[in-house]
Amino acid sequence: MDDVAGTTRDRQYGKCEWGDRFFSVVDTGGWVVNSDDVFEEEIRKQVEVAIEEADVILFMVDIRNGLTDLDDEVGAILRRSTTPVIVVANKMDTFDLQYGAAEFYKLGLGDPFAISAANGSGTGELLDEIVRLLPSEKQAESDEDIPRFAVVGRPNVGKSSIVNAFMGEERNIVTEIPGTTRDSVYTRYTKFGFDFFLVDTAGIRKKSKVEEDLEFYSVMRSIRAIENSDVCILMLDATRGIEGQDLNIVSVILRNQKGLVVAVNKWDLIEDRSAKVMKSYEEVIRFRLAPFTDFPIIFTSATEKQRIFKVLECAKEVYLRKTTRISTGKLNAKMLPLIEAYPPPSIKGKYIKIKYCMQLQGPSIPSFIFFANLPQYVKEPYKRFLENKIREMWNFSGTPINIFIRQK
């Protein structure tokens, strides 16, 4: 929220519980007509989609401003809708303002509900009315076990475009202006045997470049979306290559121990798209993101819909790999001979012996524990050696791995 008009651009979804009913609430951008602003036309389309999706529509009006021409226009559209509409006169922050709500009877949409979103007065009666108008409850679905794939990257690399291409509809606003998406938009995807949440995030740019408050909130929401996701699809711009800010985004993903799929978008704009160029692109990306180099890279075009389905397949595979279990017997049979052939380097004349290893149960990413007589002397390079050997023998592409050395 901000005093600047146009803060909300995409549809924002939230969960609400009232009495014994749960329902989703959708916040849309403000409706404006005949505006020169490139966003206003797109926001209007988003509002129309939200109206089509809704079981109940809340028509928000401003009790302080009274009935405006724009309210009349929106009212005319809503009167044609078959969906139940509740007129909500907001900003009744003091009780003497409640009499102003009577003016909204002119809209012909029934009794207006005078509320104050700031202090909560009148919201109980409004929620009772919403619950009364809601259709009978369908079988509640458990969203807890559904994977979440977050589409992340710098501004203007095509994150919203690829989400729209996945969905086959103009779900998120797309313009040429960087920073169009300001909210993290969750979308349920249930096509072609998939079932997951797809999260379109705002572009993450350097702190020094973040000038307005709104963009600061957007970047925070994007980072929160990474924290709440299972797999992150990092979008790169093929015309610009990998930049410093992409490395920062990857470090946020790895720090939060999330799966990673790299999608190089706008591939249709590259003149030479031969396999040799693809290979050199891949090598540069892996070199820049080292030491974590074991992740899938897909070359896509959101506008041409090239290989976008492959991105979803890879994300699903990475999600499943995070749950891979290796039996203790198999792990020891493969790893102990390797450790014997290449033991950790001795320090101060002391030899380090690793006699046993196992995979830990419970962590969100594959985690392995190696028991040694002197764990404090096993350094980072040797842990990376162990991780690389595990990756060579088992497929953990796209998912980080934890290696712990403990006292035996």
N, C-alpha and C positions, 0 to 999 in steps of 0.2 A: 504493500500500500504506500502511496505517496500522494502529495497534493497535485503533482503534475498529471494532467489529463493524458490518457493513453498509456498508463503504466501497465495495465493488463492487456496482453495482445493475444495469446493463445487461450484455449479453454483450460482452466485449472480445475482439477478434480479433487474432491475431499470426501471423507467418510463422516456420516452423522448418525448418532444413535438417539432416539427419543422414545420413551416408553419402552416397548419391547420390539421396536422396529429399527432396522438399519437401512440407510439409503445413501446414495451418492449425491453430492451437491456439485454442480458445475458452475464455475464463475466465468463469465464471458467478458470480452472487451466491450467498452461503451459504444452504443449505436450512434453513428453520425452519417448524415447524407449530404451529398453535393460538396464534399470536401476535396481540396487539392492534395491532401496528405496521401501518399502512396499506401500507408498502412490502413487508413480508414476503410477503404473499399474491401481490403482483405479481412479486416476485423468484422465487417458486416457479414461477409460469407461465413465466418466462424460462428457468429451469433445465429445465423439461419440454420446451420448444421446442428447446433446445440438445441434449438427449438424443435427440430425434427426428432432428435434423440430423446427428449424429455418426456416424463410421465406427468409432471406438473411444472408449470412455468411461473416463476416469481418475477413480476414486472416491477422493478425498483424505480420509484420516483422520489423527488426531493421535496419534502414538506415545506422547506424554507423558501424554495424558488417558486413553488406552486406549479400549476399546469402550464407546460410550454408547448410550442408548436411541434417540437420533436416528439414529446410525449404523445400528442395526438396522432402523429404519423405511425409511431410504434404501436399505439393502441389499435389503430385501424388494421394493421397487419395481424395483431394477436386476436382480434375479433373474428377473423377468418379461420383461425386455427381451431382444430377440434380438441386440442389438448386443454385441460383445465388451467385457468390463469388466475393467480392471486395478485392483486395490486398491493404493493408494499410501500407505504409512505415512510421513508427513512429520515433520520436526523431530527426526530422528535425528542430532543435532548432535555427539554423541560415540558411539564404537563400543559402549560398554556398554549403550546404549539399544536396540541392534538386536534383542535377544532379546524385547523387548516386542511385536515385530511378529507373533509366533506367535499372539497372542490373536485376530488378525483372520481366522484360518482359520475361526472360528465363523460368519463371514458367508456361507460357502459359495460364494465367488466366486473360488476358486483361490488361487495363491501370492501373498501380499502382497509388494510391493517396498518395502524400507526405504530412504528417501532423506533427504537434508537439502537443502532448497531454499536455505538460507542459505549453506552452503559447497560445495554441488554433489556431495557424495558419493552414490554409488548412481544418479546420473541417467543415466550411460552405459548401464547394463544396462536401465534403464527405457526409454530411447529405442530400444534394439535391439528390445525386445519390442513397442513401439508400431509400429515399421516392419514387424516380422514380421506383425502383425495387420492392417495397412492393406490395403485392396483393391488389386488391381494398378493400376499408375499409368495414369491417363487422359491423353489428350493435353493437355499443359500449355498453358494459355492465357496469352497475354501481356497483363498488366494495364497495361503501361507507357503505351499510347496511349489508354487509356479515360479520358474526362473525369471529373473529380471535382466534384460540386456540394455545397457546404457550406451547411446551413441554420443561420443564425446570428440572434442577437437577444437582447433582455433576457430575464430569467427569466419563465416563465409566459406567453409570448405564443402558445404552441401549436406549437412546433417539432417536438416528438415526435409530437403529434397529426397534423400534416400528413404526416410521414414514414410513420406508420402508415396514413394514408389513401391515400398513393401506393402502398404495398406491398399494401394490402388485407388486412393481418393486424396483430395487436397485437404488433409487433416490439419497440417501445420502451415502457418503463414511463411511464404518464401518470397523474399525480395533480394535485390542486388546489394542492399545496404547491410554491412556487417552489424551484428547486434540485434537483428530482427526478433529472434527468439529470446525472450527474457525469463520464461518459466521453464521448469522441467516438466514435460508433458508425458504422462503415462498413457499407453495405449495397449489394450489387450489384443493379442494376435492369435487367431485360432484357425489359420488356413493351412492346407496341405499337410495335415497331420501335426502341425506345430501347436503348442499352447504355451505362451509366455507373455510377459509384459515388455513392451518396447518403450524405452525412455529417450525422448529427444531433449537434449540439454542446450543451454546457452553456450556460445563460444567462450572459451577461457583464454583471456589475453593477459599479458604482463600487468602486475599491479600498477606500475608506473603509467600504463596506458588507460587504466580505469579511472575515468574522470567523473562521470555522474553517479549519484547514489544508486539509481536504478540498476546500472550495470554491475555495481558491487554486489547487489542482492542476487543478480542473475548468476554471477560467478560462484557465489556461495551455494546457490541452489544446485548448480552443476556438480560441485564437489560433493554435496550431500547426496546427489543422485549416484555418483560413483560409489560412495560409502554404502548405499543401500542396494547396489546391483550385485549380480553374480559374475557377469562377463561384461567387459567394456569393449565396444567396437570403436577403435580409434580411427577417425577419418583424417586422411592426409590429402593435400591438394597436389595433384600430379604436376601442375604447372609451376609450383613453387618448391616442391621437394620437402625434405624434413627440416624444420627450423627449431631454434632453441626452445620455443614455447611448447613444442610437441614433446621434447624430452622432459619438461616439467610435468606435463600431463601424465606421461608414462610413469614418472616417479610417484605421483599421487596414486595411480592405479596399483603399482607394485607395493607401495607402502600400506595400502588397504587390502593387499593380498587378493586381488581380483584377477579373473581370467582376462586374456588379451587377444583380440583379433584386430589386425591392421588392414584397413580398407583404403587403397589409394584411389581416390575419386577423381572425376574429370579426366579419365584416361582417354576419352574420345577427343580431347583437345590436343593430345600429343601426336605429332606428325609421324614419327617412327615408332610403331608399336610392336616391333619384332620381339621374338623370344629373347634375343640377346640383350636388348634394351631393358626388358622386364627383369632379366637376371641381374643386370648391373644395378637397377633400382633396388632390388631386393637386398643385394650385398651392401649397398650404402645404408639402407634402413637398419639392417642388422648390426652393421659396424657402429652406427650412431647410438643404437639402443643397448649396446653391450654393457655389462656382461650378460644381460637377459636377451638371448637371441633365438630361443626355441618357441616361435609363435607363427601362426599362419598369416600370410600376406596375400590379399586378393586385390586385383586391379579392376575397378568398377567404373561405371558411369551411371549416375542416378537418372540423368535426363534420357539416356538411351536405354536404360534398364539392362545394362550389360552386367552379367555375373552377380546381380544383387541377391539372387536366391542362394548362391554359394556362400555369401556372407552369413546368412541365417543358419545354413547347414553347419558351417565352421563354428559359429557361436554355440550351437547346440552341442556339437562334439566336445568343445572345450569345457562346457558345463558338465557333461557326463564324465570327462576325464578327471575333474576335481574330486569325484567320488570313487575313483579307482582304488581298489584294495589289493595289495600284494601280500601273499601269505609269508609268515616269518621264515618258514623253511626255504621257500624259493629265493627270498631276499638274501639269506645267509649263504645259500649254495652258490649264488652268482657273485656276491660282493666280497666275501671273505677271501677267496683266491686272488682277486684283484688287489685287495688291501695288502695281502701278504707279498705280492709281487712288487707293489708300489706303496710301501708304508709311509706314514708321515715322517718328514725329516727329523732327525734327532736334534735336540736342543740341550746345550750345556752337558753333552755326553750322556744324556738320558734318552733311552729308546721308548717310543710310544707304541703300545700294542692295542689294537682294536680286535676284540674277540667275538663280538656279538652285535647284531643290529636288528631293528624291528620298525614297522610302521605304526605310528600313533593312531589311535582311534579318536574320532571327535572333531579335530580341527577342520576349518572350512576348506583348507587346501592340503594336499598330500604333505605329510610331515614325517621325517625319518629320524630315529634316534640311534646313535652309535655309542657303544659303551667302551671307554678306554681307561687305561691305568692313570694317564696324566692328561685329562681333557683340556686343562688350561693351556697346554703347549700346542694344541691343534689350531693352526691359524686359518684365516679366510681362504687363501689359495687352495688349501687341501680340501676345505669344505666344498669349494666350487668343483674340484676334481671329482669328489664323490657324487655331487649333483649331476655333473655331466655324464658320468658312467651310468647313473640310474636312468637318465633321459635316453642314453644310447640303447638300453635294454628294454625299456618300457616307454610307451607313447604318452608323454605328458605335455605335448605341444600346446602352448597357449596358457598353461597354468603355472604359477610360481610354485616352488618347492621349498619347504623348510628343512634344514639340516641341523640337528642338535647333537653335540658331543657331551656325554655325561660320564660321571665316575662309575666304573663298573662295580 
